[in-house]
Amino acid sequence: LTTTAAVSAALLVGCTPSGPVTSVPLPLRPSEVTASVGETIAFVHDDFSSSVGDDWEVVTEPDSAVLEFVDSTWEGDEDAPGSSGTYTLFYRAVGAGTTEIVLQYSFQGTIPEGEEGEPLSITVEVEP
């Protein structure tokens, strides 16, 4: 699943990608993402609330010659305890090649049972 979209300026607070952005919605389970060198990949989880225990951890970092970490952001109503927002991990495609990133979701420090608790492995192919 590859989704290319313009990510709104609100999501880009703290991150200034140059060029196009590929938005990958979480917790959907895309298995492949394709980007071009110079493009930013945004792994986006709407309806995310760290104050109630939502968490995404990068279990396997991608090859840094292919993708480099840029930033992570959370946008929402910070004044309301338990409120949801949008959590985004930004990576920049820096070199042609194929790499894998593995993300793990947990809730209140516990990995949920079933599909929701399975690690999310995404192969990223970066084209020149």
N, C-alpha and C positions, 0 to 999 in steps of 0.2 A: 504494500500500500504506500503510495507516494502522494502526498498532498502538498501542493505549492500554493501558498497564500501570502498576501501582504498582512503582516502582523501589525495590529494597531499600535500607535505610538504609546498607548498606555502600557502595553506589555513590554515595551522596550526601555522602560525606565531603568537606568543603571547599565544598559547594554546598547551600544551604538553599532549595530552591524552595518557593514558597507556592502551594498549589493542586495541581491534577492534573499528572501528567507523562506525556507521550507518548514512548514509547521506540521509536527507529528502529534496528533492527539493521543493523550494517555487518559485512561488506562486501556484504550483500544489496543489490540495486540498486532501491530504491524510487524511483519517479519523482515521487510526490506525497505530501505530508503535510498533514493538516488539523489545526489547533489553534484554541483560543479565546484571546482576549486574557487575559493573566494566567497562561496555561499555560506550563509549561516543556517544551521538546523536548530529549530526550537522545539524541544519536547515539552508539550503543554498539557497540564492537568487542570481543567476547570473544576469547580466544586471541590476545592482542596482546602482543608482546614488543619493547619499544624497545631493550633491551640487545643483541638480535641484529640489529636494523636495521629493524623495522617502524616506519612513520611515516605519519601522515595530515596533509596540509596543506590549509588552507582556501585554495583558489585564487581563488574569487570570494566575497567577503563578502556576506551578505544586506543588504537595505535596513534601516538601523538604525531607521527609523521603524516597521518591522514586527517585526523580530527583533533582540534585543540579546544579545551574548555575555555569559555569566555566568561560566563556569569550565570547566576541563578537569581530569579526574582520572584517575589510574591506580591500580587496586587489585590487588594480587597479593603474591606472596612476594618482597619486595625483597631478601631475604638470599641467594637462590639465583640465581647468574648464569644468564642465558638463560631464566629462568622466565617463563611466560605470566601474563597478568592481563587485566583489563578496562579499556579506555581509553574514556572518555566525554567528549564535548563537550556542554556545556549551553548552550542558548539560551532566552531568555524571549520569548514573544509579547507585544509591547508595544502594537501597533496593528493595526487591521483592514487587510487588504490582501493582496497576493500578492507574494512575492519568491522569489529563487532563491539557493541556496547550492551551490557547486561544491567538492567535496572530491577530493583526489588522493592515492592510496596509492602509497607507494614502499617498497622493501626495500633496505637498505644503500645508500641514496642513489640508487638506480636505479629508474626506472619499469618495472615488469614488462611483458612483451609480452602481447598478447591482451586479453581482457575485463578481467582483473584490473588492467591498467594504464590502462584508459580512465577519464577523469575521471568522477566520480559527480555528476551534476547532479540536484538535488532541488528541486522547486517546493514552496514552503510557502505554504499559504493560511491566513490567520488571520482567523477570524470574530469579530465583535463579542461 
